Amino acid sequence: MAMSTCGQGDGLAGVPDKAPYDRIIITAAAETIPDALVGELAESGVMLLPLGPHTGPQHLVKLTKDAGGIKQEELIGVRFVPLLPGKAREL
């Protein structure tokens, strides 16, 4: 049975007490791959995220983690709002 985790907090910090995760989906653009989230990804885990500058071209990227490291695959060009540190003041 699949289990999912949802919460409120700093999206760049992840949720380490519930890790590792088989899948992570990020819905805001990161300028660099968030190391904290990669660290929470299980071996053979997959992360999807928009990656690129907040004011320039971005790509939907698929990261796959294995014993040798991270494999990165660009999927399509996209445009997302920025992934920013900290908690939202309002939801």
Backbone bond lengths (Angstrom), bond angles and torsions (degrees), N, CA, C in turn:
res aa  C-N    CA-C-N  psi(-1)  N-CA   C-N-CA  omega(-1)  CA-C   N-CA-C  phi
1 M - - - 1.433 - - 1.523 108.74 -
2 A 1.334 117.12 133.01 1.456 122.27 179.54 1.516 110.16 -76.43
3 M 1.318 115.19 143.85 1.452 120.85 177.82 1.512 107.97 -127.13
4 S 1.325 117.40 138.80 1.452 119.86 178.53 1.517 109.62 -122.61
5 T 1.326 115.17 157.53 1.449 121.76 179.08 1.517 108.66 -123.50
6 C 1.304 116.65 131.09 1.459 122.65 174.37 1.513 107.39 -127.48
7 G 1.302 116.22 148.79 1.455 119.31 178.02 1.508 110.34 -167.69
8 Q 1.314 115.41 177.62 1.450 122.25 178.65 1.510 107.68 -118.14
9 G 1.313 116.71 134.14 1.458 120.01 179.63 1.506 110.47 167.83
10 D 1.304 116.25 -163.16 1.455 122.94 178.37 1.524 107.88 -79.40
11 G 1.315 117.10 112.17 1.462 121.61 -177.47 1.517 113.80 -60.90
12 L 1.319 117.15 -26.10 1.461 120.10 178.37 1.527 112.51 -77.01
13 A 1.323 116.82 -19.80 1.468 120.85 -179.06 1.523 112.22 -86.75
14 G 1.337 117.50 -20.59 1.451 120.80 -179.17 1.521 111.99 72.25
15 V 1.327 114.99 -162.66 1.467 122.33 178.66 1.536 106.73 -134.13
16 P 1.341 116.83 77.10 1.464 120.17 -172.47 1.519 115.19 -63.24
17 D 1.336 118.34 -27.18 1.461 118.92 -177.95 1.522 112.95 -71.76
18 K 1.334 118.21 -11.75 1.469 122.29 178.00 1.539 111.66 -106.52
19 A 1.330 118.12 -4.51 1.468 122.95 -175.83 1.529 110.37 -71.68
20 P 1.300 119.55 160.75 1.462 128.04 5.48 1.532 112.08 -86.15
21 Y 1.322 114.85 159.43 1.461 122.44 -179.39 1.529 110.55 -113.49
22 D 1.312 116.37 140.49 1.460 121.20 175.87 1.520 111.02 -77.05
23 R 1.335 116.53 -32.68 1.454 121.83 -178.63 1.527 108.79 -139.74
24 I 1.340 115.76 138.68 1.465 122.31 173.19 1.525 106.60 -132.72
25 I 1.328 116.47 129.19 1.461 122.13 176.65 1.524 107.42 -119.47
26 I 1.321 116.32 123.09 1.459 122.66 179.51 1.522 107.57 -108.06
27 T 1.340 116.56 131.60 1.467 120.57 -173.08 1.523 113.24 -113.37
28 A 1.326 117.27 23.85 1.458 123.28 172.48 1.527 106.76 -142.53
29 A 1.333 116.53 149.40 1.465 120.76 -172.25 1.521 112.70 -76.47
30 A 1.318 115.35 128.10 1.463 122.77 173.73 1.530 108.20 -99.27
31 E 1.334 116.06 141.35 1.465 118.79 177.87 1.528 111.22 -78.96
32 T 1.325 116.47 -26.40 1.465 122.39 174.92 1.526 107.53 -136.66
33 I 1.300 116.15 161.63 1.470 120.39 179.02 1.521 108.66 -68.09
34 P 1.345 118.50 123.12 1.465 121.47 -178.47 1.534 112.07 -69.30
35 D 1.330 116.94 110.01 1.466 122.19 -177.76 1.524 112.48 -57.66
36 A 1.333 117.08 -38.97 1.472 120.13 -178.77 1.524 110.76 -60.84
37 L 1.331 117.08 -39.44 1.468 120.56 -179.01 1.524 111.20 -74.33
38 V 1.316 117.61 -37.17 1.470 120.64 175.72 1.531 109.19 -61.37
39 G 1.330 116.95 -38.49 1.454 121.43 178.51 1.518 113.34 -65.03
40 E 1.334 116.93 -24.12 1.465 121.38 179.70 1.528 112.81 -89.64
41 L 1.313 116.56 -6.13 1.464 121.36 -178.29 1.528 109.97 -80.63
42 A 1.316 116.85 130.82 1.464 121.99 178.39 1.529 110.36 -69.84
43 E 1.328 116.01 158.72 1.465 118.90 173.18 1.524 108.01 -61.32
44 S 1.309 116.95 137.30 1.469 125.61 -172.69 1.524 111.34 72.30
45 G 1.336 117.75 9.43 1.454 121.96 178.31 1.520 111.66 -77.20
46 V 1.329 115.02 159.91 1.464 122.29 -178.46 1.521 109.23 -128.04
47 M 1.330 116.00 135.97 1.463 121.94 174.87 1.527 107.77 -123.57
48 L 1.337 116.10 133.46 1.460 121.88 172.71 1.517 107.38 -111.68
49 L 1.337 116.50 132.42 1.456 119.56 177.75 1.514 110.88 -156.28
50 P 1.340 116.21 147.65 1.457 119.40 169.52 1.530 107.24 -77.02
51 L 1.324 117.06 133.65 1.453 121.66 -174.20 1.517 109.66 -133.38
52 G 1.324 115.74 131.86 1.453 120.65 177.38 1.508 111.27 149.33
53 P 1.332 117.04 175.60 1.459 120.49 -178.48 1.529 111.44 -65.15
54 H 1.329 115.22 148.64 1.466 119.11 -178.98 1.522 112.36 -66.75
55 T 1.314 117.09 -22.90 1.471 120.54 -178.04 1.526 112.98 -112.27
56 G 1.320 117.45 15.06 1.459 119.89 -176.69 1.508 111.98 -142.24
57 P 1.336 115.78 -163.27 1.463 120.00 -177.16 1.529 112.49 -66.28
58 Q 1.311 115.05 138.20 1.462 122.60 178.58 1.527 108.45 -126.02
59 H 1.317 115.96 157.97 1.459 121.88 176.86 1.521 109.57 -133.03
60 L 1.323 116.00 143.07 1.453 120.26 169.89 1.520 105.45 -75.31
61 V 1.334 116.01 124.42 1.463 122.20 -173.11 1.520 109.32 -119.72
62 K 1.313 115.49 139.35 1.463 122.41 174.43 1.514 107.69 -109.38
63 L 1.341 116.20 121.51 1.457 122.21 175.92 1.519 108.29 -107.61
64 T 1.320 116.41 133.68 1.460 121.65 176.48 1.523 107.60 -123.35
65 K 1.341 115.68 126.98 1.467 120.78 -177.25 1.525 109.69 -100.81
66 D 1.346 115.25 132.66 1.464 120.20 172.80 1.521 108.46 -141.14
67 A 1.299 116.74 -176.63 1.467 121.04 -176.21 1.521 112.14 -59.31
68 G 1.328 117.40 -26.03 1.457 121.64 -179.38 1.518 113.94 -85.86
69 G 1.325 117.80 -7.40 1.462 120.20 -179.22 1.518 111.97 129.92
70 I 1.326 115.03 -146.07 1.458 122.34 -176.29 1.521 109.95 -114.24
71 K 1.317 115.89 129.21 1.465 121.89 173.47 1.528 106.65 -100.52
72 Q 1.331 117.07 130.30 1.462 122.21 -177.99 1.528 109.96 -114.20
73 E 1.328 116.09 130.56 1.464 121.81 -179.30 1.532 108.69 -131.00
74 E 1.348 117.13 120.78 1.466 121.50 175.50 1.518 108.66 -79.07
75 L 1.341 116.39 131.70 1.459 120.53 -177.06 1.531 112.26 -101.95
76 I 1.332 117.95 -64.53 1.468 121.51 -178.96 1.525 109.36 -147.39
77 G 1.321 115.75 158.76 1.457 121.27 173.38 1.524 109.34 -72.56
78 V 1.337 116.46 140.03 1.467 121.69 -177.89 1.525 109.68 -144.10
79 R 1.321 115.28 174.57 1.465 121.96 173.88 1.530 107.78 -142.69
80 F 1.338 117.72 111.84 1.460 123.63 -177.83 1.535 110.25 -123.64
81 V 1.314 116.33 160.76 1.464 121.19 171.41 1.519 108.11 -67.53
82 P 1.344 117.87 157.75 1.471 120.06 -176.99 1.517 113.58 -73.79
83 L 1.328 115.59 146.84 1.458 123.45 170.80 1.526 106.39 -87.28
84 L 1.329 116.36 115.21 1.458 121.41 -174.88 1.525 110.64 -115.17
85 P 1.328 117.17 149.52 1.468 119.54 178.12 1.526 111.23 -71.75
86 G 1.322 116.35 156.90 1.457 121.99 176.38 1.511 112.65 96.77
87 K 1.331 115.60 173.30 1.463 122.76 178.64 1.512 110.23 -92.05
88 A 1.312 116.05 149.19 1.462 120.75 174.51 1.527 108.97 -68.45
89 R 1.326 116.33 141.12 1.464 119.86 177.71 1.515 110.75 -75.55
90 E 1.339 116.56 -29.97 1.464 121.67 -179.66 1.511 109.03 -137.79
91 L 1.305 115.88 147.53 1.468 120.89 174.78 1.496 109.49 -122.24
